[in-house]
Amino acid sequence: MPYQTTIKNNKDENRNRMKKSQQRKAGVLLHISSLPEGTMGLHAKRFVDFLNATGTSVWQTLPLNMPHNDGSPYQCLSAHAGNPAFIDLQQLIEAGYIHALDLQAYKADPTLAQHQKFFEKAFCVASLHPESTDYMAYKNFCRKQSLWLNDFALFLVLRQRFNQSSWNSWPVAYKKRDLETLNLAKKQYAHDIAVIKFTQYIFFKQWSALKAYANQHDIAMFGDIPIFVAFDSADVWANPDLFKLDKRCNMTVVAGVPPDYFSSNGQRWGNPHYNWRAMKKEGFKWWLARMSTQNSMFDMVRIDHFRGLEAAWEIPAKEDTAINGKWQVAPGNLLLAAIKKRFKKMCLVAEDLGIITDEVNELRHKYKMPGMKILQFAFGGGDDNLYLPQNIEANSVVYTGTHDNDTTLGWYQRLKENAKNHLHSVLNNDEPDMPNALIDMAFASRADLAIVPMQDILALDSTNRMNTPGTLGGNWLWRFDWSELTSERQQRFADAVQRYGRHVN
């Protein structure tokens, strides 16, 4: 069916669906780090204003947790703790915690050590007024978040003491969490621990304010939760029995995916696997705490690598590649039942990309979770390709591309001839306006939610992609500039949102 006919049919269907439901929405994918200053400050609010002005109702981010040195938001030091780099220092000035001159000095020398000094100074100022509303709110935050915050703060202090080395290389008493040793450390580093907790309080306070501002402007915040956690994290250090580790606290198996069309050796991610038996025994307490944090931070949450909740690829830790792994069944049904029972209104989205089995589809459908459809994966094959616009079901989130893909313009410029011809035939146009043609295709689809990466709205090429899987260095660094969002591009995007029935205002 020619694409223009598909658009007409879909628009007719959309009008009928809109009478019954207000589900059809548009969203933009942009991580906090990709804002002009990479913080939860004025640029973040300005971005909300842009979304609201265009009728867009969803802002999707990547995980907001504290990354390791490689900057990947999918390999973090905690499944709960926020990334202090996202804290807006201007708000600390307005609160009287630091001075404007401090900020000017930091901009001249923006080192991590200088950044951390601001939070220590802020804590010292706050602690001088223990009866103040802010300090009392901080103490209340510490009590409410103690389940993860205490372990995280101590973990970070000890990691700094041991030269940022992984916890399994620490002296045995610290590695094995000897109670007397840890109690002594808590007393010895009480000030440093308090600063870390105060930093987290500031992060969550600013995030809560940003989310409230977005919600007031009819914008839902859409988060992302990696299915696995990093081995070098407070989560694994504090809960070793919940992961597949040996007596020396080393991983016995690691996560990844098997060889496929894209990689002859598969992918060896290196994350620890869950000890599902132990997790089930305690009623998935760790997972429920993790989801509680996400539920408070976001209106929607994507579960990355959803298929791992049905079965995950386990690779012996001694193996250098993912070839000699095996599928290990996971209790996804029991876990999702526990999550849905605790968080009845929590909106979950399944990242179900790649080779998906019937069992994975059944699990997703049982809990009525939308799946993902990526238009960049649609072309060059047969008419049964699930990513082709005519095959996308309503209970889906459709994307032009994601953070792991090339920008749509870059993708189109590198597209193989047969795939390009297929795309042109679907569009019924041999000279499409890219990336706008793919944005239109996403918006015209039956998917209830259509998400567009900010790079595609700005019509940027491959040099502006967020991440190239399988590469080291140079990822997670992209930022946009407001000058790139011309009035013409903003209006064009707003027109598309409204044209395909996704405008919320």
N, C-alpha and C positions, 0 to 999 in steps of 0.2 A: 504494500500500500504506500503510495507517495506520501512524503512527510507532510506536505501542505494539507492533504486530505485528512491525515491523522490528526493534525492540529484542529481542523474544523470539527471532526467527530469528537475529539477529546473535549473541546470547548463546549459542545452541545451537552456531552455527558457531565461536564463540570457544572454547568448551570443547574442540571437536575440534582446533582449531588449537593450543591450549595444550598438548595432548598431544605435538605434534610440535615445537613451538617456544616459546621464552620471549621472543619479540620484542615482544609487546604491552606498551607502556609509556605512562606519563603524564609530562608535563613542565610546567614553568611558565616563562613568558617574563617576565624582570625584568632590566633593565640594572643594572649596579653603581651608576650615578648615582641610581637610584630607591630604593636602600636608605635607611633613615632618616638616615644620615650620609653616604651616597654614597661609601663607601670599602670597602676589602678588610679591614675590621677585625672587631670582635665581632659587628656586625649581619649581616655576610656569613656568619659561621659559624652564627649563630642561624637564618639563612634556610636553610642546609643542614640544620640540625636539624629545621626545620619540614617541609622536603621529605621527609626520612627518616621523620618521624613519620607522614606521610600516605601513605607507600608510593610516593611520587613518585620517579622515578629519573633525571630529566633537568632540568637548569637551563640555559635558553637565555638568552644575553645578546646585546646589540648589539655592534658592533665596539668593542674596548677601546683603540683608538689615540687619539693626541693630536689633538683637533679644532682648527679655527680658532675665531675669536671667536664665530661663530654657534652653537657647541656641537654641531654635527651630527657624529655618529660616522661618517657616510658621506662626509665631506669632511675628510680629516686631513692632517697635516703629514708623516706617514710611514706606509707600509704595515706597518711593523714596530714602531715605538716605542710604548710604552704611555703612557696618560694619567696624568701625575703627580698629578692631582686625586684619583685613586682610591687613592693611597698612604695607609695608616693611620698618622697621626702618633703615635698612642699606642705603636705598636711601635718607633718611633724613640726614644721616651722609655725604654722597657724595655731597649733596646739600649745606652742611655747616650749617644746622639748628641745629644739635646736635653733640655731640662728641662721639667718639668710647668708651671712658670711661663711658659715660652715658649708653650706651648699655650693657656694661659688668655689671654695677650695676643693670640694669633691669633684666638681665638673672639670677642674684643671688636672686632677689626679684621681680618676675614677677606679680605684682599686677595691678589691673585696674587703681588705682590712679596714680601709677608710669607711666603707659602707657599714661594716659591723660596728664601728665606733659610734656611729649615730644612734644605733639602738641601745648601746650601753649608756650613752649620755641621756637618752630619752628615759631609760629606766631609772637612772639616778635622780633625774628631775622629778619623775612621777613618785618615786619612793619617799621623797621629802614631804609629800602631802598624802599620807596614808588614808586620810578621811575624805579625800576628793572622790568625786563620782567616777572618774576614769580609773583611779587606782583600785577602787572597790570593784569595778567591773572587771578589771584584770584578775583580781583574786577570785572572783566568781567564775571567770573563764577557766582558770587553773583547776578549780574544783570540778567543774562540769566535764572538762576534757582530760581529767587525770588518767583515765584508762590507757591513753596513748601518749599523752604529753610528758608524763614523768619519765617514762622509758626513753622517749625521743630526746629530751633535753640532756639526760645523763649520757646517752649514746653519743650525742654530738660533742659533748665535752670530752669524753674519753677518746673519741676519734681524733680530736684536735691534739690531745695529749700524746697520742701514739702516732703522730706525724701523718694523719689522714690514712693510715693503713686499714685494711679490712679487718673487721672484728675477730675473724677466726685466726688472725696472726697475733692477737693481743696476748699478754701473759695469761696463763691458765685461769687464775682467780677471776680476772675480768671477763675472759671469754666464756667461762662456765658459770658466771654470775654468782660467785660466792657472796652470800648475804652480808657477812661482816665486811668484806672488802668494798662492796658497793655502798653500804651505809657510811663507811669512812669517806669514800669519794664524794658522796652527796654533801657531807659536812665540809670537806676540803674545798669543793668547787661550788658552794652554795650560791655565791654571787653570779658566777658564769651561768649556772643553771637557771637562775632567775631571769637573767638577761635574755636567754634563749626563749623562755616561756613568754616574756613580755613581747619579744619580737613576733611570736606566733599570735599573741593577742592583737597586736597592731595589724598584722596581716588579715586576720579574720574580721576584725572591725572594719577595715577598709573594703574588704570583699563584700561584706554584708551590706555596706552602704551603697556600693556599686550595683549589687544585685537588686536592692530596693529601688534604686533610681531606674534601672532597666525595667523592672516589673511595673513601676508607676507609669512607664511609657509603653506598656503593652509588649515588652520584649521578654521572652523566656530565655533563661540561661541554660545552655546545653553543654554538659560536661562529658568527660571521657575517663574511663577507668581501665587501666591495663589489667588483664586477667591475672598476670603474674607480678610478683614484686621482685626487686633487686635482692640478690644474696647479701650484699653489703648494705644492710638497712636495719633500722631499729626494729622492724617487724620480725625479721628472722632472728636477730640477736636476742630479743625479748621472748620469743616463742619458738625455740628450736624444735620442740616436740611436734609442732604443727607442720614441719617440713621434712623432706626425706634427706636426712643428714646421718653421717656415721658418728661413732663415739668421739671422734676428734673434731666434730662440728664441721666437717667438710661435706659437700654435696655428693650424693651417690649417683644421682641422675640429674640431668639438666633439661630445660625446655627448648623447644624448637619446632620446626616443621620438616616433613620428609622431602626427599628430592621430588621435583616436579618439572614442568615445562620451562620454568624460569630459572631453576637452579639445579644442576645435576648432583650437587652435594647436599641439597636441602639448606636449611638455615639452623645454625646452632646459636640460640639466643643466650644460653648460659644462666637463665633464671632457675632457681630451685623449684622443684615440684612440691605440691601440697601433700601432706600426709592426711588423706581424706578420712581415713579411719579415725584418727585422733580428732579431726575437726567435727565429724559426725557425733562422736562421743560427747563433745561439749556443746552440742546443739548449734554448731556453726557460729559460735560466739564471736570469733575473730572477724569473720566475714560480715556479720550483722553490724558490728561496730564500724567496720570500714564503710559499709553502705549507709550507715547513719550519718557519717561525716559528709558523704556525697549528697545525700538527700537534703541536708541542711544547706548545702552550697548551691545546688542546681535544681532547676525545674524538670530537667530531663538528663538522663545519663546513658551514654553509649558504653556497652561492655566490649572492650577490644578482644579480638580472638575468641568470640563467643563459642566457637566449636569446641574449645578446650574444656567447656563445662560438661560436654557429653563424653569426649575422649581426647586426651592430649598425647602428643608425641614425646616419649621419654627416651633420652639419649644417655647412655652410660657416661659419667662425668669424664672418664679417661679418654673418650673418643674426641678427635679433633673436628670431625664433621658430623652432620646429622644422619648420615647414611644408615648406620647400624642401630637405629632406634626402634621403638615399637609403640603401638597405640595402647594407652592405659585408660580404661573406662573411668569416668568421673561421675560423682553423684549430683549432676546438674539439676535433675528433677527435684530432689530433696532440698538442695540449696535454694533454688528459685522459689520453691513453696515456702520455705522459711522466710525469705526476703519479702515475698508478697504478703505473707501473714503479718509481718512486723510493719511493713510500709505499704499499706493498701493502695495508696494513690500514687506511688512512685512510678514514674514513666521511664521504662527501660527500652533501649534500642540495641539490637544485636548486630555487631560487626560480623557478618556471615560471608565474608569474601573468600575466594579460593574454592577448593574442592570440598563441597559440603554434602554429607551423607543424608539419607532419609531420616536417620535417627536425630540428627542435628535439626533438620527442618521440623520434625515432629515436636521436638522440645521447644523450639521458638514459637510454633503455632499454638502449642498448649497454653503458653502464657501470653499469647496475643501480642508478641513483641514485633515491632517493625524490623525488617531486614534492610540491608543497604544495597543500593544499585549504583554502579559507577559507569557513566556513559563512555568514558575512555576505554572501557573493556568490551564495548558492544560490537565493534566492527571488525570485519575480516573473516568472519565465520559464517555459520548458517543462520536460518531464520528462527531457530529454536534458542538462540543465545538469550539468556535470561535478562541481560542488561540492555537489550534493544528496547526502545521506548514503548513499542506496542506490546511488549511482554511484561512490563512492570506493573505489579499489582498495587492497589490503593494503599495497603498497609505496608508502606515502604518509605525509606528516606533515599531520595535520588540525589546524586552528586554529579557535577561535571567531572570533578577529580577530588582527591583528598590531599592531606599533608604529605603522603608518601608518593604521590604522583607528580609528574611534570605539570607545569601550568598548561592550561588548555591550548594556548597559542604555541607553546613549545612542543607540546604533544602533536599538534596538527602539522607543524613544520617538519617533524621527524617521522610522521606516519608512513608506513609502508604503502606501496602503490595499491595493492589489492584492498587494504583496509580503507584507504582514502577513497577509492572508487565506490566501495560499499557505503561509506558515509555520504558521499555525494548523491548516490541513488536514493538513499533514505531521505535526504534533505531535498531531493529534486532540484539540486543546484550545484553546478561544477565550480563556482567561485563564491563559496559562503563567506560571510563576514565572521571571522573567528576572533575571539571566543564567543561572540554574541549568539551565533547560531546554535551553539551547544547549550548556552544558558536558556535560550528559548525552548530547546528540546526538553530540557529538564523541567522547566516550568509548565510545559504543555502536557507532560506525562500525567498518568493517573495517580502518581505517588502523592500521599497526603502532605508530605514535607519535601521541599526541594532546597538543597543547600549549595551555595556557590562560594568557593574560596575567594578571598578578597583579591588575589592576584588576577583572577579572571574578570572581575568587575573593572580592574585597572588595565586589562589587556596587556599583561606583562609576559615576557618570554621566559625561557628556561633558566636564565641567570637569576631569576627571582623565586625559584622553587624552595620549599621549606626543608625537605629532607629527601635524600637519595638513599634508599635502603641498601645495606651492604657496604656502605662507604664509611670511612672514618674522617672526621674533621670537615669543617665547612658547612655543617648542618645546623638547623635551628636558629639561624642568625638573621633571617630576612625580616626587614622592617619596611613599612610603606611610609610615604610622605603625603601630606594632605594635598600638595600641589599636583600629585598624580590623579587625584579624584577631581577631575574637571567637572564643571556644571553640566556639560554635555553627557559625560559618563554617568553621573548621578541620575540625571533625568532619564537617560536611556534605561537604566536599571529599574527605576521607579515605574516607568511605563510598562516594562515587561512584567513586573510583579502584579500590576493591576490588570494587564491584558489577559493574563491567564488565571484570574480569579484567586490570587493569593494575597491580595491587599487586605489588611486587617482593619484599617481605619475608615 
